[in-house]
Amino acid sequence: MSTPQPPGNPEPPVPPIPPAAAPSSKPSAPPADALQEEDLRSTWQPWLYVKIGLLILAVAWATAFVVENSQQVNVHFVVATANVHLIWMILLLLAVGILAGVLISQLYRHRRRAQLAKKTGKPGDSGAAVRR
């Protein structure tokens, strides 16, 4: 029985208790072959091994490249001569080439945008900044 409550304080509703479920038979476990196959699929990642192999080859190639190009060379400037390792000369010229390529592509893109703006006649974009 419930205890009497004073007026104005209603008793909070009690959620119904679900009937106890009858114990069912054990859920069947997946076969051992399926578990082993799933394990194999999750551990064998061929692209990962390909990437690791390519990384190892790149490091080996770079190491051999540095070792083979470690001899001293004379660099003749107009007024002076410098004696440097060949690898430093190769890396310096590579950096200069990359920098020149980036700068030239930016110049081309800037001019191309100005030409397109001139053709389409966009208001406020006369390309005057390019013609300085």
trRosetta pair geometry for C-beta under 8 A, 3 or more apart (Angstrom, degrees):
i j d omega theta_ij theta_ji phi_ij phi_ji
2 5 8.0 -28 144 -25 113 95
2 11 6.5 -4 -180 -109 147 162
5 9 5.1 -130 172 91 114 95
5 10 6.8 111 101 -135 154 20
5 11 5.4 -164 -27 -59 148 84
6 9 5.4 51 65 27 81 115
18 21 7.9 6 131 -44 115 83
21 24 7.5 -33 145 -25 111 95
30 34 4.6 -92 162 76 116 133
30 35 5.9 137 95 -50 113 88
31 34 4.9 96 63 3 82 101
31 35 7.3 -150 98 -3 45 87
32 35 5.7 -55 -152 38 38 113
32 36 6.2 36 153 -19 69 107
33 36 5.7 -56 -147 38 31 110
33 37 6.2 31 154 -20 66 107
34 37 5.7 -53 -145 37 31 111
34 38 6.3 31 155 -19 64 106
35 38 5.8 -54 -147 37 30 110
35 39 6.3 33 153 -20 64 106
36 39 5.6 -52 -149 35 31 115
36 40 6.4 33 152 -21 64 105
37 40 5.6 -53 -149 35 32 113
37 41 6.4 33 153 -19 65 105
38 41 5.7 -53 -147 36 32 111
38 42 6.4 23 157 -13 65 109
39 42 6.1 -63 -147 41 28 104
39 43 6.2 8 162 -5 66 115
40 43 6.3 -68 -141 45 26 98
40 44 5.7 5 171 -3 68 118
41 44 6.7 -59 -123 45 20 95
45 48 4.0 42 110 9 116 120
45 49 6.8 147 91 -13 68 85
46 49 5.8 -61 -153 40 38 108
46 50 6.2 40 152 -22 71 105
47 50 5.4 -49 -144 35 37 114
47 51 6.2 38 156 -19 67 104
48 51 5.9 -56 -150 37 29 109
48 52 6.4 28 152 -17 64 107
49 52 5.6 -50 -142 37 34 112
49 53 6.2 37 155 -20 64 106
50 53 5.7 -56 -150 37 29 112
50 54 6.4 28 153 -17 64 106
51 54 5.7 -53 -145 37 32 110
51 55 6.3 34 154 -21 64 106
52 55 5.7 -54 -149 35 31 114
52 56 6.5 32 153 -19 64 104
53 56 5.8 -54 -149 35 32 111
53 57 6.4 31 153 -17 65 106
54 57 5.6 -53 -147 38 33 112
54 58 6.3 35 153 -22 66 105
55 58 5.7 -52 -146 34 31 112
55 59 6.5 29 155 -16 64 104
56 59 5.9 -55 -148 37 31 109
56 60 6.3 30 153 -17 65 108
57 60 5.7 -57 -146 40 31 111
57 61 6.1 32 155 -21 66 107
58 61 5.7 -53 -144 37 30 111
58 62 6.3 29 156 -18 64 107
59 62 5.8 -54 -145 38 30 110
59 63 6.3 32 155 -20 64 106
60 63 5.8 -54 -148 36 30 112
60 64 6.4 27 155 -15 64 107
61 64 5.8 -58 -148 40 30 108
61 65 6.1 35 152 -25 65 108
62 65 5.4 -52 -146 33 31 117
62 66 6.5 30 156 -18 64 103
63 66 6.0 -55 -151 35 30 108
63 67 6.4 25 154 -15 65 109
64 67 5.7 -56 -143 40 32 110
64 68 6.0 27 160 -16 68 111
65 68 6.1 -58 -142 40 24 106
65 69 6.2 -7 166 8 61 116
65 87 7.6 117 134 -118 80 107
66 69 6.4 -77 -141 52 23 91
66 70 6.5 50 156 -62 63 97
66 87 5.4 47 -136 -120 65 152
67 70 5.9 -34 -153 -14 29 122
69 85 7.5 96 135 160 75 89
69 86 4.4 -116 -178 95 86 112
69 87 4.3 123 107 -69 107 80
69 90 6.2 -8 166 -5 156 142
70 85 5.7 -30 -156 -156 49 118
70 86 7.1 -94 -55 42 4 92
70 87 6.0 -3 -87 -15 52 122
71 85 7.2 141 81 -144 23 68
71 86 5.7 26 64 -6 71 120
72 83 5.6 14 -178 177 116 95
72 84 7.0 163 -147 90 70 18
72 85 6.1 -56 -95 -92 54 50
72 86 7.5 -174 -125 -28 8 79
73 83 7.4 177 85 -150 30 56
73 84 6.5 -27 60 68 77 66
73 85 7.6 70 15 -169 82 15
73 86 4.9 79 -11 -78 123 84
73 89 6.4 -51 61 -6 130 151
74 81 5.6 -6 -171 -177 104 112
74 82 7.3 150 -157 78 54 40
74 83 5.6 -28 -98 -97 66 70
75 81 6.9 158 79 -160 48 59
75 82 4.7 -14 58 61 102 92
75 83 7.7 -172 17 -79 76 22
75 84 6.0 1 -6 22 121 110
75 89 6.5 175 -73 -105 128 128
76 81 5.1 -19 -107 -107 63 89
77 80 4.8 11 56 59 116 72
77 81 6.8 -161 23 -80 74 35
77 82 7.0 49 -14 -7 107 98
84 88 5.2 -98 165 71 117 125
84 89 5.8 129 96 -51 123 96
85 88 4.9 89 68 3 88 103
85 89 7.4 -160 96 -5 48 86
86 89 5.5 -57 -153 36 40 113
86 90 6.3 40 151 -21 71 103
87 90 5.6 -52 -148 35 34 112
87 91 6.3 29 155 -15 67 107
88 91 5.8 -55 -143 41 32 108
88 92 6.1 35 156 -21 65 107
89 92 5.8 -54 -145 36 28 112
89 93 6.4 23 158 -14 63 108
90 93 6.1 -61 -150 40 27 106
90 94 6.3 31 152 -22 64 108
91 94 5.5 -51 -145 34 33 115
91 95 6.4 33 155 -19 65 103
92 95 5.8 -55 -151 36 31 110
92 96 6.4 29 152 -17 65 106
93 96 5.5 -50 -143 38 35 112
93 97 6.2 39 155 -21 65 105
94 97 5.8 -56 -150 36 29 112
94 98 6.4 27 154 -17 65 105
95 98 5.9 -53 -145 36 31 109
95 99 6.2 30 156 -17 65 109
96 99 5.8 -57 -147 40 29 112
96 100 6.2 30 155 -19 65 108
97 100 5.8 -55 -144 37 29 110
97 101 6.3 31 156 -20 63 107
98 101 5.7 -55 -150 35 30 113
98 102 6.5 30 154 -18 64 105
99 102 5.9 -55 -149 35 31 110
99 103 6.3 25 156 -15 65 109
100 103 5.9 -58 -145 40 30 108
100 104 6.1 27 159 -17 66 110
101 104 6.0 -57 -142 39 27 108
101 105 6.3 25 159 -17 64 108
102 105 6.0 -59 -148 37 27 108
102 106 6.4 27 154 -19 63 107
103 106 5.8 -55 -150 35 32 111
103 107 6.4 33 153 -19 65 105
104 107 5.6 -53 -148 36 33 113
104 108 6.4 35 153 -20 66 105
105 108 5.6 -51 -147 36 34 113
105 109 6.2 34 154 -20 66 106
106 109 5.7 -54 -144 37 31 110
106 110 6.2 32 156 -21 65 106
107 110 5.8 -54 -146 35 28 111
107 111 6.4 23 157 -13 63 108
108 111 6.0 -61 -150 41 28 106
108 112 6.1 29 154 -22 66 111
109 112 5.6 -55 -143 37 29 112
109 113 6.4 31 158 -20 64 105
110 113 6.0 -55 -151 34 28 109
110 114 6.6 27 152 -18 62 107
110 130 6.8 165 148 -107 97 109
111 114 5.6 -55 -150 36 34 112
111 115 6.4 35 153 -20 67 104
111 130 6.6 125 -109 -153 59 136
112 115 5.7 -53 -150 35 32 111
112 116 6.4 30 154 -16 65 106
113 116 5.8 -55 -147 38 32 110
113 117 6.2 32 155 -20 66 107
114 117 5.8 -54 -145 37 30 111
114 118 6.4 33 153 -22 63 106
114 127 3.9 102 -162 -133 93 113
114 129 7.9 -135 -103 66 121 81
114 130 4.1 9 -109 -26 161 160
115 118 5.7 -55 -150 34 31 113
115 119 6.5 30 153 -19 65 105
115 127 7.6 85 -57 -110 28 153
116 119 5.7 -53 -147 35 33 111
116 120 6.2 17 161 -6 68 110
117 120 6.3 -61 -140 46 28 100
117 122 5.2 -66 -153 30 82 115
117 125 4.4 -93 -166 129 134 115
117 126 7.5 -170 131 -124 115 6
117 127 5.4 157 81 -56 117 99
118 121 7.4 21 177 -72 29 50
118 126 7.4 57 -99 -171 75 47
118 127 5.1 -30 -60 -4 100 146
122 125 4.4 5 90 48 114 114
127 130 4.9 -35 -179 27 83 119
127 131 6.6 79 129 -21 85 101
128 131 5.8 -62 -151 38 40 108
128 132 7.8 72 153 -54 63 76
129 132 6.5 -17 -170 -26 39 110
